[in-house]
Amino acid sequence: MDMILLGLGLVLIIEGLVFALAPSRLDDLVAAMAALSRDQRRLIGLGALTLGVVFLWLSKL
């Protein structure tokens, strides 16, 4: 349970920094993501998911 709270806390900190420090860049990112096809967005999501699982696995070594 501690690891879940740690992970959620880190995600919220990183996302909060993006909103606080670069809101205009976030608008640009949303526009760029909207220009991608659904399959491209799905591949990006699967890549992020895979990278997250690898990071978690490496943290347990």
Secondary structure in CASP SS format (residue, H / E / C, confidence):
PFRMAT SS
TARGET T0000
AUTHOR 0000-0000-0000
METHOD secondary structure of the structure
MODEL  1
M C 1.00
D H 1.00
M H 1.00
I H 1.00
L H 1.00
L H 1.00
G H 1.00
L H 1.00
G H 1.00
L H 1.00
V H 1.00
L H 1.00
I H 1.00
I H 1.00
E H 1.00
G H 1.00
L H 1.00
V H 1.00
F H 1.00
A H 1.00
L H 1.00
A C 1.00
P H 1.00
S H 1.00
R H 1.00
L H 1.00
D H 1.00
D H 1.00
L H 1.00
V H 1.00
A H 1.00
A H 1.00
M H 1.00
A H 1.00
A H 1.00
L C 1.00
S C 1.00
R H 1.00
D H 1.00
Q H 1.00
R H 1.00
R H 1.00
L H 1.00
I H 1.00
G H 1.00
L H 1.00
G H 1.00
A H 1.00
L H 1.00
T H 1.00
L H 1.00
G H 1.00
V H 1.00
V H 1.00
F H 1.00
L H 1.00
W H 1.00
L H 1.00
S H 1.00
K C 1.00
L C 1.00
END
